Amino acid sequence: MTATLAVGLMSGTSLDGIATALVRLTDDPWAAELVTFRQEPYDAGERGAIIDAIARGSSRDLALLHVALGERFAGAVLQLLAAAKVSPRDVAFIASHGQTIWHEPGRATLQLGDPAVIAERLGIQVVSDFRARDVAAGGQGAPLVPLADVMLFGHETRGRLLLNIGGMANVTWVPRRGVTESAIAFDTGPGVAVIDAVTRRLDPDVPFDRNGERARRGKPAAKLLEAFLADPFFDQPPPKSTGRERFGSAYADKLIEQVKAAGGSDNDAVATATALSAETIARALARWTPAGPEDELVISGGGARNPALVEELAGRVRPRPVVLFDQLFFDGEAKEAVAFAFLGLLTMRGQAGNLPAATGARGRRVLGHVTPP
């Protein structure tokens, strides 16, 4: 058994902020021990700069944001290592997912956060740009977490659904831990991105619907919900992935406008966005996965902290058992950062990190680029 100490660095489509995880990875069999985990929220200015870059950024804007995010990521890793009392020289590598600016499945994907800046500031080699090779091989470039789901988080003897509700929601069906054959994974659609965007539009000082309080005070607009559910993405079979380009600020603006035009309140708009996420996840599980009703659904990501969303989803998948990732492993908000640390180790070893059944790529590929210290 070989142990490797690494850092996983994640900034997702939710635009909540930066997640850093110090991870001890072992093989034979694969296991991941979370040593230390930190989250640093983006402030309103940082979040606004990213949203502006996605919507209308010039070449100069993107170049400067690339460097600024690299500095921000490097600082977050330094804070993580200081909290863990670990020297940079003891870390084998940093696996940085980067901040997604554009993701057009099967055509192009762009994540910012200059790995050269991270490597220069910390003196640690950096693995980055994980998605591009899968896209070049004809894949969606997402989801990439499924291989980690299969190798690290599957059930030992039976099937398990691993659902991560980040900005987008993605699910992996694992027939049994370590078994990639017949594993299925795909994005179901919006996770918390639309809920968050609606909440921010209604109150710019509030980054998300804390504890689902606004959704609980509202009522979903049933007729409008059915219209939103008619989006062709939801009927598209896997492999499939999506992002803020489809389910982002413009989508949230449309939802608010239509709810208000129908006489609904601000809270009704949040409730409708929440119901949309719960319903699309539930329908996707029923339609596209082979899981039986006895196979548990394990939920991680920021959406797992929204009890209104979790309760609505649990009601839709009953009698399937619903369990929070935290109850089985570690803090579920650290899961994707840990998963990218695992993918980074595969890259360092020259091993493939994608799952073609999930992304649609022509075959297994070694992912990412390595920037030396």
N, C-alpha and C positions, 0 to 999 in steps of 0.2 A: 504494500500500500504506500503510495506517494502522496505527500501533503504539499499543497501550494497555497501561499497566501496572496490574495489578489484583491483588487478593488473593482467593483461594478458601479458604473456611473450612468444614471438614467434621467432623462428629461423628456416626458411624454407629451402626447397630444392634448392632455388636459391643461397644460401650461400652468400647473400648480407650482412647480419649482424643480429643484434638483434633488434627486435621491442618490445617496452614496452608501455603499455597503462594503464593509471589509469582510471578506469571505475566506474560509479555509476549505479548499476543495480537495477531496481524496477520490481515488479510483479503486476499482476492483473490490467491492462494487462502488459505483459513483455515489458520492454524498457531498452535501454542502452544509457547512456549519457557519451560521451568521455570527460573526464576532462582534461587530459594532455597526449600527445603522444610524444615519442622520438624514434629515430632510431640511432643506433651506427653501422657503417659499420665494418665488419671484415677487418683487414689489410691483405696484401698478405701472410704474414707468418701464420696467423690464418687460412685463407682459405686453404692454402696449407696443413697445418696439418690435417684439416678435410678431404680433398680430399685424402691425403695419408692414413689416417685411414680407409676410405671407401675402398680404393683399395688394401691395403696390411698391415693394422695395426695388430700388435701382441696383445696378451692379455694385456701385459704391456702398450703398446701404448694406447689401448682403456681405460684402467683403469685410466691412467694419464690424458687423454683427458676428461674423465668424470668429474674428479675433477676440472681441469682447466676451463672447460666450466661452471661448477657450480659457480666458483669464478667470472668468467666473467659475468654471468647472474646476480649474486648478486650485482656486481658493477653497472650494468646497471639499476637495480631497484632503488638502492640508488640515482643515478643521476636523475632518473625520479621523485622520491619523493622530492628531493631537489628542482628541478625545479618547482614542484607544491606547495612547502612549506607545505608539508603534513608529519606528523610524522608516522613512521612505526607502532606505537601503534594504529593508526586510521584505519589501513588497515586490513580487515577481513581475507584475504588470498591472496596468489599469485598462479595463475594458469600457470604452466610452461609446454609448449609443448615439449621443449627440441630440440636438434639438431638431426635430423634423420641421422643415420649412415647406417642402412640397413632396407629396407622395401620389404618383399617378400609376396605379397598379399595372405592371407589365410593361411600362414604358420608361419611367424615370422616377428616381427618388433622391431627395437631397436633405442631408442632416448637417447642421452647422455646429461649430465648437472645435476650433482648430487644434488637432492633436499635437502639432508641433509646439504650440504654446504650452500645452499641458506637460509634454515631455521635457521641455526646456525649464519650466518652473519647478518641476518635482524631481527631475533626474531619474524618472521611471519610464520604461518603454510603454507605449500606448497602442492598444488594438482599437481600431475605429472603422467606420464606414462599412458596417456589417451587411447592409441591405443590397448594395449595388451589384455584387457578384451574382446574387440570386436573380435579380432583374435582368442582368446581362444573359443569364442562362434561360431566359424565357419565363421566369417566375414572377410572382406578385411582389416579391421582396418582403412579404409579411404574410402571416405572422411568423416570427422567428423563435419565439419562446417555446413552441411545442416540443422540440427535442429535449430541452431541459425538463419540461413537464413529464415526458416519458421516462427519462433517465433518473430524475431526482424525486418526483412528486407523485408518481402513479401508485396505486394500491398494489400490495404484494400478490394478492390472489384473485382479484376481480376488477371489473371495470370502474373507472372514475372519470367524471367530467370536471375539468379544471377551467374555471371561468375567471378571467381577469377583466374587471370593469375599470378601465382607465378612461381617457378621453374617448377612445373607441373601445368596444367590448370584443374580446376574442375568447374562443373556447377551444380546448383540446380534449378529445375523447381518447383516453388511454386504456387499452384493453387489459393491460397488466404492466406493472413497473418493469422498465427495461425492454419492452416489446414494441418495436416501431412498426412491425407489420400490422396493418389494418387500423393504425392510429389515424385520426382525422382531426384537422384543426382549421379554423377560419375566423374571420371577423364577422360578428353578427350584425354590426352597425354601430350606432352611437351608444357610448357608455354614459359618461357624465359630461361630455363636451357640450352637447346641446343644453342640458340642464344648467350647466355653469354659465354658458353664454347668455341664456335667457335671464338668469339671475343677475348677471353683471349689467345687462342692458337696463334692467328695471331699477337696479341700485348699484352704481359704479363702485361704491365703497365696500361692497360685499362680494368676495371672490367666488363663493359657491353657496348652495342651499344647505347651510349647516344643520345636520341631523334631520334633513328632510322636512324642516319645520314649515316652509312655505308650501311645499307640495301637500302636506297634511291639511293645511288651511284652505286649499283650493280643491276644485273638482275638475277632472279631465273633461275636455270637450269631446264627447264621444264621436260625433259625426266628423269633426275635423281629424280626430285620431285615425279613423278609418281611411281618410284621404291621404294622410301622411304614410300610412302603412302600405299604400299602393305604389310607393317608390319602387322602381324595378330592381334596385339593389337587393331588396329583401327576398325576391323570388329567384335571384341568381344562384345557381348551385355552387358549392365549393369546388375548387379553391377560389377564394375571394378575399379581398382586403379593401379597406377604405380609410378615409382620413378627414381632416378638417376642411379639405377642399370641397367635400360633398356635405358633410354634417358639421358645419362651423358657424361662424357669426352670421353669414347671410341667411343660412337656414333658420337660425334662431330668430332673426328679425322677421322672416316670413311667418313663423309660427306665432310670434307675439301679435303681429298685425292681424292674422286671421282669427285668433282667439278674441281679440278686442273687438274686431268687426262683428263677431257673433254675440257680443254683449258680455264676454267673459272678463274676469278680473285679472290683475297681475298674478295672483296666486294660482288662478286657473291655468295660466300659461305655464307656470312651473310644474303644476300637477300634470298637465298634458305632456310636457317634455319627459317627465319621470315615467309616466305610463307608456310612452313610446319606447323608451329604453327597455322597460320590463317586458313589454309585449313582444318586441322584436327578438329579444334574447330567448324568451320562452318558445316562440314559434320556431326559431332556428334550431333549438335543441330537439324539438319534437320532429322536425322535418328532415334534418340533415345528419343527425347522429344515430348510431345503432344502440345507444344506451337503453338499458331496461329500467323500469320504474324503481328497482331496488338499488341502482347504482347512484351513489351520492354525487351531489353537485357541490364543489368546493369553490368558494368565492374569495377573490383577493382584489387588490387595487383600491383606489380612492372610493369607488362606488360601494365597496363593502362597509364603508363608514357612514353610509346614508341609509338609516333604518327604514325610511319610507320606501325606498327603492328595493331594498332586500326583502321586506315584508310583502311587497306587491309581487315580486318575482317568485318568492316562496309559495304564495298563494296560487300562482299560475302553474307551477310545476308539481304541486301536490299530487300524489303522496311521495314523490321523490324526496329523500333526505337532503336537506340543505345545511352545509357546515361552513363556517368561516375558516379560511386558510390558517389564521392565527391559532385556532384550536388544535390544529394538527402539526404545524411546523414552527413558524416564527412570524413576526410581524408581516402581514400580507402585503403591506405597502412596499416592503423591501424585495418582494418576489422577483420583479422584473430586473432590478439591479443585480440580484444574485444570479438570475438566468443569464444575463449578459457576461458576468464574470465566468460562468461555465462555458459560454460560447467563445469567450476570449481564450480560455485555456485550450479548447479544441483548435483554434486558429494557431496558437503558438506551437502546437504539436503537429500541425499540418493535417488535421482531421476535419472532415466535413461537418458543418454546423446547421445546415438546412434540412428540412424534411420535405421532399418533393411532393408528397401527398397533401401537404398543407399549403405550399406556395405555388405549385404547378410548374416548378423548374424542371428542366430536362433531365436532371440527375443531381446527385449529391455534390456539393461544392464546398471548398474551404472558403470561409467568409472573411472579409475585412482586410485592412492594411495594418502593418506593424510599423510604428514610428519609433526608432531607437532612442535611448535616453541621451 
